[in-house]
Amino acid sequence: MKTLLSFVFIFFLTFPFRVVASPNDRGSLIVDFSAPSVCFGNVTTLTSQSTVSGDSIRFQLWDLDGDGKFGDATGDIVVHVFPTGSHDVGLKVITWGGEARAIYKLVTVGEIRVDFNYENGCIDQDLHFSDKSAVTGDIIIARIWNFGDGSSPSIDQNPVHAFTAAGNYEVKLIAYTQSGCTDSIAHTVTIGDIVTIDLRFSGDTIFLIGDSVIAYVQGAYDSVRWSTGSNASSIIIKTKGSYYVKAYVGGCSAMKYFNIQVNKYGSAPMIMTLFTPNGDGLNDRWEILNLLSVGPCDATVYSRSGEKVFSNSVYANEWDGTFKGKALANDTYYYFVRCFDDILLQGTINILK
C-alpha cells in the first residue's frame, strides 16, 4: 500500500495537469485559496481555504509562475513577492485517499508611478497641469494636487490653477489606486512677475504729413516686438494708425497700444521734430514742412550744452545734422525759428541715425 501511494504522488509531480474546480463544485474535496491584491514590492500571502469531508489533506502544492507545474511551494500558507501585473497562480490539493483537485486564480500586483506635465507661467495666468501617471495591474481612484501657494488642493485629474504672486512653488501630486497603492511626485513651478512697459515718445504723437515721431521702450526686457514687426527698442513712425508694443521678461509679457495721428498742413510753420541723417535718402535733413508757404524763416539750433550748432537767416531746409563738417551725435537739440509773421517758435529736434 505504501508503495502504491508513493507511485501516485510521484505521478502527480511528474505529470502535472490542470483541473480547474469552483469552490462550489460538489464532491468531498473543495479547493480554494485567498490572495489579496498588493502593491509592487510587497509580499503576497496565499492562504489555502481548501476543505475535504471524510478524508484529510495530505499535500498542498503551488504553481506560482503559471507553468502548470505544482512544484514552486507547499503548505497551506505561502508568502511570495510577485512582479508587477496579473499572475496565474494554481493550488493542487491531494488527500490521503488519493483524491486530487486543482484551481487557478489571478493574483494581481499593482504598481503606480506618478508624474505630471507642467509649464512655468506668470501671475494670474491659467496654468494647465496634466496627470501622466503610469499604472500597471491597477486603476487610480483618487488624486490630490497641492500647489504650494496656500490654496485649496484639487482632486481633478488635469487641474487648471492661477498663482497670484511671483516666485517658485513646489507643486505636488499624490495618487491612490484601488489596491491601496500610492505614489507622489513634486515639481518646482516658476511664476514670473507682472511685466510693466515704459513706453515713451520723442516728439508728438500728433504731427503733420512729412514729420515723424520716435516710439521707444525704456527698461530691461528680454525682448521687444512692435506691431510693425520690428524687434528694436525703438521705431520711427511716419503714418497714422494704431500701433502696439509687446515686451517679454522671463517668459511673461505685456502689451501696450497707442495711436498716431497725422494732420495736413496748416497756416503756421510746421517744423520737424525728428530726422534721420543716415544717408538713406529719407528724412536726411531737418525741414520746415510748409516752408514755401510761411518763409522766409530764420532758424537757429543749439545743443544741450547751449552751443550753437547751426544757424541760417534764410533757411532752405538744408541742415543735415552736421557741425563744423562732422555729424552730430544722436541726441535732442533745441531750435528757434522766426518766419514771415515774426513769431518766435521754439522746440526740440531729435537726431536719430
Secondary structure by P-SEA (a helix, b strand, c coil): caaaaaaaaaaaaabbbbbbbccccccccccccccccccccbbbbbbbbcccccccccbbbbbcccccccccccccbbbbbbcccccbbbbbbbcccbbbbbbbbbbbbbbbbbbbbbbbbcccbbbbbbbbcccccccccbbbbbcccccccccccbbbbbbccccccbbbbbbbcccccccbbbbbbbbbcbbbbbcccccccccccccccccccccccccccccccccccbbbbccccccbbbbbccccbbbbbbbbbbbcccccbbbbccccccccccccccccccccccccbbbbbbccccccccccccccccccccccccccccccbbbbbbccccbbbbbbbbbcc
